[in-house]
Amino acid sequence: MKSESPQALLPFTQSATSVPCPPEQANCSTVVDGKAATGASCSLYSVSLSSWCVTAGLQNAKRSRAGDGYRSICWPSKIAHSCEPPKFPTPDLCERHRPQPEHNTRNGRDRTMSDDSLQLRIAAACVRSTTIPLFSGDVGLGKTATWKALAEAWGYHFEAVVGSNRDRQDFMGLPAEHDGMTSYLDVDWARRASEAQKAIVVFDEFNTGGDVFKAMLRVLGERTVGNLTLPETVSMVALMNPVDIAVDGVDLAAPIANRFAHFNWAFDLNAWLDGVVDDFASQDIPAMDSLLGPDTDAHRAKMRSMLATYLRMSPTEVNPGTPEDFTAQAGAFASPRTWTFAMQILGELRENDEDAIFTAVKGCVGEAAAHRFVAWKSQYDLYDPEWAMDNPDEVDFTSRADLIYALLGAVQTLGKISDEAWSKAMELVTRCGEQGRADVAQPAARSLLNSKPDDATVSKRTAEIFSDVYRAVGVWEDDPAA
C-alpha cells in the first residue's frame, strides 16, 4: 500500500504562538495536545491525529496521551529548528485502522461527526454492555439532562437518584418481617427500572453521597438492591462534579472507585448551540447501534480476546495493586475487575475505533496501562474467528503465539453457541495441535472439551494430540477414540 505523508492528509494551520520544547524533547519533533512543534522553540501547528493511523513506521516511537481524542507522539529527529511545519517521517498508514467518517443530518445539513461523538460512543458502549461509567465534569454542563435525552432517544426508561438526598434504606431496602423472617422491601426506583423493558439509572452528584456509600457497594458490585437483583436490561451511570467544587464532595475510596469506568465529561458546544435555540426540541441523537460495532457474539469474542491475549502476555498488568496515593485511588486503576470492564466495553466498540478503544481502557485501568496496551495493539492483526472456523486451512498456526492465543480464545467462546460451532471450533483447535502448537491450543481445547455437547464425538486426531494431557488432569477417564 502506498504510504502518504501526514501533510498530505492533514492541513497545518500556523499559529502565532511560540513555545519552548521540554529539555528532554529538544531533539524531537513533537505533537502535543493536537499541535506540532519542532526544535528548542518553534511555532505551533494545529493537527488532528484522529484521521490517520501510525503503525509499523512508528513502532519505535515514544507514545503518550495529551488528552481525549488526541495522541502525542515523539520520535527521534535531527531536524534543525525551523518555523516551517515539522517534517514527519512517513508512516505506513493502515487503511483498516483509519476511522471512517460517520454522517448525520442536523438542521437540514450534512454533518460529519468528529471527536465530539467520542463521548457518545463510550456512553453507548457502557449502556449496551451494562458497565457502569462515572462521568466527572464541571457544573452546569447538562450532564444529567444529556443522559435523560440519550435514554429517551435510545428507548430506555430513565431514573435519576441523588445519593445525598437518600437514606441507606433507599439502596438496601426497608427491613420488614414476614412469616417470622426479616426481608427487605423493594425500593421504588429499583422496582420501576426492573419492570421497564429497559432502563438507565443515573446516580447523580455521586461524590456527595458519603453517608450511603457503604449501602451502595452491593448495588454497584452485584446489581442488588435489597432483595431485588436488577436485570441485565438495567444500565447504571454515575455523574459528579470534581471534588473541589462539589457540595460536600469527597474523594472516592478505592473499593468504590474500582467499581466504575472513569471518564471526564466533554461539553459539546456545537450541539448545545444547535439545540438551545429551540429548547432542544429538534435534537439529533444517533441511534445506539450506529455508534457501535456489530451486536454479535463473534465480534465481542474477537475484541475481548484481543485484550485477554495482551494480559496473558503481560500478566503483571492484571493486578498491580491498589495505588498508594489517595488521589489515584479515587480514579481508574487496574484490577481484574476493571480489566473485565475494559473487555466488556471493547466488546461493543468498532474494531477500528482507536480513539474510543484507548479512552475506554484508560477509563477502566488508567492512562499508563492504556498506553502500554495501545502500543502492543499497534503491532497486532487479529484473525476473524468466524472466518477462521470456516477456513481452517487458511490459518497459519506457526505465526506469533499471541495471535494464535487470541484466535483460539475467541473460537472457544463461539464454540459454545451451538453444536455445529463446537465441531468447527474443535477442528480448528485440532489443526493447531497438528501443526506443532499443542501447547498453545491446550487452554482452548480444555474449555471446549469441558463444554462438549452430549451428542458430539471427539475425533481420533483430537484424542491423539490431547488425550495424554487431559487424562492426566482427569478430564478424560477413558480414551474417547477407543
C-alpha positions in Angstrom: 0.0 0.0 0.0 1.3 3.4 -0.9 2.3 5.5 2.1 1.1 9.1 2.4 2.7 11.7 4.5 0.7 13.3 7.3 1.0 16.6 5.5 -1.0 15.1 2.6 -3.7 14.1 4.9 -3.8 16.9 7.4 -3.7 20.6 6.7 -1.5 22.5 9.1 -2.8 25.9 10.3 0.0 28.0 11.7 -0.5 29.8 15.0 1.3 32.8 16.2 2.2 31.2 19.4 5.8 30.1 20.0 6.7 27.7 22.8 9.9 26.1 24.1 10.2 22.3 23.8 10.8 20.4 27.1 14.5 19.8 27.6 14.2 16.1 27.3 12.5 16.6 23.9 14.8 19.2 22.5 15.9 16.9 19.7 12.4 15.6 18.9 9.6 16.5 16.6 6.6 16.6 18.8 2.9 16.6 18.5 1.4 17.9 21.8 -2.3 18.3 22.5 -3.2 18.3 18.8 -0.3 20.7 17.9 3.0 20.0 16.4 6.3 21.6 17.5 9.9 21.1 16.4 13.2 22.1 17.9 14.0 24.1 21.1 11.5 26.8 20.3 9.1 26.9 17.4 5.7 27.8 16.1 2.7 25.6 16.8 0.7 24.0 14.1 -2.8 22.6 14.6 -3.2 19.0 13.6 -5.8 16.3 14.1 -4.4 12.9 14.6 -7.7 11.0 14.6 -7.8 10.6 10.8 -4.6 8.5 10.4 -3.0 5.5 12.0 0.6 5.1 12.9 1.6 1.5 12.5 4.9 -0.1 11.6 6.6 3.2 10.5 6.5 4.5 14.1 6.7 1.3 16.1 9.8 2.6 17.9 8.1 5.9 18.7 7.6 7.0 22.2 3.8 7.4 22.6 1.9 9.4 25.2 -1.5 10.9 25.5 -2.2 14.7 25.5 -6.0 14.4 26.0 -9.1 12.7 24.9 -9.2 12.4 21.1 -5.6 13.3 20.5 -2.3 11.4 20.5 1.0 12.9 21.5 3.8 11.2 19.5 7.6 11.9 19.9 10.2 10.3 17.7 13.9 11.0 17.3 14.7 13.8 14.9 17.8 15.5 13.6 15.8 18.4 12.1 17.2 21.8 13.0 14.9 24.4 14.5 12.6 25.8 11.9 9.4 27.8 11.7 8.2 25.6 8.8 5.8 22.8 9.5 7.8 19.9 11.0 8.9 17.1 8.7 7.3 14.0 9.9 8.7 10.6 9.0 6.4 8.9 6.5 4.5 6.2 8.4 2.8 3.2 7.0 -0.8 4.2 7.1 -3.1 1.3 7.7 -6.4 1.8 5.8 -8.4 -0.6 8.0 -7.4 1.3 11.2 -8.4 4.8 9.8 -11.7 5.7 11.5 -14.3 6.0 8.7 -16.3 9.2 8.7 -19.8 9.0 10.0 -22.6 11.3 8.8 -25.8 12.5 10.3 -28.1 15.3 9.5 -28.7 18.2 11.8 -31.0 21.1 10.9 -31.0 20.1 7.2 -27.3 20.0 6.6 -24.9 17.0 6.5 -22.6 17.0 9.4 -19.5 14.8 9.7 -19.2 13.5 13.3 -15.7 14.1 14.7 -14.3 13.8 18.2 -17.5 15.3 19.7 -19.0 11.8 19.1 -16.4 10.0 21.1 -18.3 10.6 24.3 -21.5 9.3 22.7 -19.7 6.1 21.6 -18.3 5.5 25.1 -21.7 6.1 26.6 -23.4 3.8 24.2 -20.8 1.1 24.7 -21.2 1.3 28.5 -25.0 1.1 28.3 -25.1 -1.8 25.9 -22.5 -3.7 28.0 -24.1 -2.7 31.3 -20.7 -1.4 32.5 -21.1 1.4 35.0 -19.4 4.7 33.8 -18.6 7.6 36.2 -18.5 10.9 34.4 -16.9 13.8 36.1 -17.4 17.4 34.8 -17.8 21.0 35.7 -21.2 22.4 37.0 -23.8 23.4 34.6 -22.7 21.4 31.6 -26.0 19.4 31.3 -24.7 16.0 32.3 -28.0 14.8 33.7 -30.1 16.4 31.0 -27.9 14.8 28.3 -28.3 11.4 29.8 -32.1 11.9 30.1 -32.1 12.8 26.4 -30.0 9.8 25.5 -32.3 7.5 27.4 -35.4 8.8 25.6 -33.7 8.7 22.2 -32.5 5.1 22.7 -35.8 3.9 24.1 -34.8 3.5 27.8 -36.8 4.4 30.9 -34.9 7.0 32.9 -34.4 7.2 36.7 -32.3 9.8 38.5 -31.2 9.1 42.1 -29.2 11.6 44.2 -27.5 9.7 46.9 -27.1 12.7 49.3 -30.9 13.1 49.3 -31.5 9.4 50.1 -31.1 7.2 53.1 -29.3 3.8 53.3 -32.7 2.1 53.1 -33.1 3.5 49.6 -30.3 1.2 48.5 -30.6 -1.6 51.0 -34.4 -1.7 51.2 -36.5 -1.2 54.3 -36.4 -4.3 56.6 -39.8 -5.9 57.2 -40.9 -9.1 59.0 -43.0 -11.6 57.1 -43.8 -15.1 58.4 -41.2 -14.8 61.1 -38.5 -13.8 58.7 -36.9 -10.4 58.1 -36.5 -9.4 54.4 -36.1 -6.1 52.6 -38.8 -4.3 50.8 -38.2 -3.3 47.2 -37.1 0.3 46.6 -39.3 2.5 44.3 -36.6 3.4 41.8 -35.2 -0.1 41.5 -38.7 -1.6 41.1 -39.6 0.9 38.3 -36.3 0.3 36.5 -36.7 -3.5 36.8 -40.2 -3.5 35.5 -39.4 -1.3 32.5 -38.5 -3.0 29.2 -35.0 -1.4 29.6 -33.9 1.4 31.8 -31.0 3.7 32.6 -30.5 4.6 36.3 -28.3 7.7 36.9 -26.7 8.2 40.3 -26.3 12.0 40.3 -24.0 14.1 42.4 -22.4 10.8 43.3 -19.4 12.0 45.3 -21.8 13.9 47.7 -23.4 10.7 49.0 -20.9 9.8 51.6 -23.4 8.5 54.2 -24.8 5.9 51.7 -21.6 4.7 50.0 -21.5 1.5 52.1 -25.1 0.7 51.2 -24.3 1.3 47.5 -21.4 -1.2 47.4 -23.7 -4.1 46.7 -25.8 -2.1 44.3 -22.7 -1.2 42.2 -20.9 -4.5 42.5 -23.7 -7.1 42.5 -26.6 -5.1 41.0 -28.6 -6.0 44.0 -31.0 -3.5 45.8 -32.3 -5.1 49.0 -33.7 -8.4 47.9 -34.1 -7.3 44.3 -31.5 -8.2 41.7 -31.5 -5.7 38.8 -31.9 -7.5 35.4 -29.5 -7.1 32.6 -32.0 -4.7 31.0 -31.0 -2.1 33.6 -27.9 0.0 32.9 -26.4 2.3 35.6 -24.5 5.6 35.3 -22.8 7.9 37.9 -22.3 11.6 37.4 -20.4 14.0 39.6 -18.6 17.4 39.8 -14.9 17.5 40.7 -14.4 17.0 44.4 -13.0 20.6 44.9 -16.3 22.2 43.7 -18.9 19.6 44.6 -21.2 20.4 47.6 -19.6 18.5 50.4 -17.8 16.3 47.8 -15.3 13.7 48.9 -12.7 11.6 47.1 -14.0 8.2 46.4 -12.5 5.3 48.5 -10.7 2.7 46.4 -13.4 0.0 46.8 -16.0 2.4 45.4 -13.8 3.9 42.7 -12.8 0.5 41.4 -16.4 -0.3 40.6 -16.5 2.3 37.8 -15.0 3.1 34.4 -13.9 6.8 34.9 -14.3 9.5 32.2 -14.1 13.2 32.0 -17.3 14.9 30.7 -16.8 16.7 27.4 -19.1 19.6 26.7 -20.3 19.6 23.0 -20.5 23.3 22.3 -21.9 22.8 18.7 -24.6 20.5 19.9 -25.6 23.0 22.6 -25.7 25.9 20.3 -27.8 24.0 17.8 -30.2 22.9 20.4 -30.6 25.8 22.8 -32.3 28.0 20.2 -35.5 25.7 20.2 -35.1 24.3 23.7 -33.5 21.1 22.2 -36.8 20.2 20.6 -35.0 19.0 17.4 -32.0 17.3 19.0 -30.4 14.8 16.6 -29.1 11.9 18.7 -27.6 9.0 16.6 -29.1 5.5 17.2 -27.1 3.5 19.6 -26.2 0.7 17.1 -24.9 3.3 14.6 -22.2 4.3 17.2 -21.0 0.8 18.0 -19.7 -2.4 16.5 -21.7 -5.4 15.5 -24.1 -6.7 18.2 -22.8 -10.2 17.8 -21.1 -12.8 19.9 -18.4 -13.2 17.3 -17.4 -9.5 17.4 -17.4 -9.5 21.2 -15.3 -12.6 21.4 -12.8 -11.1 19.0 -12.5 -7.8 20.8 -12.3 -9.3 24.3 -9.8 -12.0 23.2 -7.5 -9.3 22.0 -7.3 -7.7 25.4 -7.2 -11.1 27.1 -4.2 -12.1 24.9 -2.4 -8.9 25.9 -2.9 -9.7 29.6 -1.8 -13.3 29.0 1.5 -11.9 27.6 1.7 -9.2 30.3 0.4 -10.9 33.5 1.9 -8.2 35.8 -0.6 -5.8 34.3 -3.6 -7.7 35.7 -3.3 -6.9 39.4 -0.5 -4.4 40.2 -2.2 -3.5 43.5 -4.1 -0.5 44.8 -2.2 2.8 44.3 -0.7 4.2 47.5 -1.7 7.8 46.5 -5.2 8.6 47.7 -6.0 10.7 44.7 -5.0 7.8 42.4 -7.2 5.5 44.5 -10.2 7.7 43.6 -9.8 7.2 39.9 -9.2 4.4 37.4 -6.6 1.8 38.3 -6.0 -1.8 37.2 -7.5 -4.8 38.9 -9.1 -8.0 37.5 -12.5 -6.3 37.9 -11.6 -3.2 35.9 -9.8 -5.2 33.2 -13.1 -7.1 32.9 -14.9 -3.7 32.5 -12.5 -2.8 29.7 -13.2 -6.1 27.9 -16.9 -5.5 28.2 -16.7 -2.0 26.7 -14.3 -3.0 24.0 -16.7 -5.8 23.0 -19.2 -3.2 21.9 -16.9 -0.8 20.1 -15.9 -1.0 16.4 -12.6 -2.7 15.8 -11.1 0.3 14.1 -12.4 2.9 16.6 -8.9 3.6 18.0 -9.9 6.8 20.0 -12.7 5.0 21.8 -10.6 1.9 22.5 -7.9 4.0 24.1 -10.4 6.1 26.0 -12.3 3.0 27.3 -9.2 1.2 28.5 -7.8 4.4 30.1 -11.1 4.9 31.9 -11.1 1.4 33.3 -7.4 0.8 34.3 -5.6 4.1 34.0 -3.7 6.0 31.4 -0.3 4.3 31.7 -1.7 0.8 31.3 -3.8 2.0 28.4 -0.7 3.4 26.6 1.1 0.0 27.0 -1.9 -1.8 25.6 -2.3 0.5 22.6 1.4 0.2 21.9 1.1 -3.6 21.8 -2.1 -3.4 19.8 -0.5 -1.3 17.1 1.6 -4.4 16.1 -1.4 -6.7 16.4 -3.5 -8.0 13.5 -6.3 -10.4 14.6 -7.8 -13.2 12.7 -11.5 -13.1 12.3 -12.7 -16.1 14.4 -15.8 -16.9 12.3 -13.7 -16.8 9.1 -11.0 -19.0 10.7 -13.6 -21.6 11.8 -14.9 -21.7 8.2 -11.4 -21.7 6.6 -9.1 -23.7 9.0 -6.7 -24.5 6.1 -6.0 -20.7 5.7 -4.8 -20.2 9.2 -1.1 -20.1 9.8 -0.7 -21.7 13.2 3.1 -21.2 13.1 2.7 -17.4 13.4 3.1 -15.5 16.6 1.8 -17.3 19.7 -0.1 -14.3 21.0 -2.0 -14.1 17.7 -3.0 -17.7 17.9 -3.9 -17.4 21.6 -6.3 -14.6 20.7 -7.8 -16.5 17.8 -8.4 -19.6 19.9 -9.7 -17.6 22.8 -12.4 -16.2 20.6 -13.1 -19.5 19.0 -13.6 -21.3 22.3 -16.3 -18.7 23.1 -18.0 -19.1 19.8 -17.8 -22.9 20.0 -20.2 -22.9 22.9 -23.0 -21.2 20.9 -24.2 -24.3 19.1 -23.3 -27.9 18.4 -22.2 -27.0 14.8 -20.0 -24.2 16.1 -18.4 -26.6 18.7 -17.4 -29.0 16.0 -15.9 -26.3 13.9 -14.0 -24.8 16.9 -12.7 -28.3 17.9 -11.5 -28.9 14.4 -9.6 -25.6 14.4 -8.0 -26.4 17.8 -7.0 -29.8 16.5 -5.4 -28.3 13.4 -3.4 -26.0 15.7 -2.1 -29.0 17.6 -1.3 -30.9 14.4 0.9 -28.0 13.3 3.1 -28.4 16.4 1.3 -25.8 18.6 -0.5 -28.2 21.0 0.8 -26.2 24.0 -0.9 -23.0 22.6 -4.1 -25.0 21.8 -4.4 -26.7 25.2 -6.4 -23.9 27.1 -8.9 -23.7 24.2 -9.1 -27.5 23.9 -9.7 -27.8 27.7 -12.5 -25.3 27.6 -14.2 -26.9 24.5 -13.9 -30.4 25.8 -15.5 -29.4 29.2 -18.4 -28.0 27.2 -18.8 -30.8 24.7 -22.4 -31.3 23.6 -23.9 -34.6 24.6 -24.2 -36.0 21.1 -20.8 -34.7 19.9 -17.9 -37.0 19.3 -14.2 -36.4 19.8 -12.2 -37.4 16.7 -9.3 -39.8 16.9 -7.0 -37.0 15.7 -8.0 -34.8 18.6 -7.5 -37.7 21.1 -4.0 -38.5 19.8 -3.0 -34.9 20.4 -4.7 -34.1 23.7 -5.7 -37.3 25.4 -2.5 -37.9 27.5 -2.6 -34.4 28.8 -6.2 -34.4 29.7 -6.3 -37.9 31.1 -3.5 -36.8 33.4 -5.6 -34.0 34.8 -8.8 -36.0 35.0 -10.7 -34.5 32.0 -11.0 -37.9 30.3 -11.2 -41.2 32.1 -11.1 -43.4 29.0 -9.8 -43.0 25.5 -12.6 -41.3 23.6 -11.4 -42.7 20.4 -11.2 -46.3 21.6 
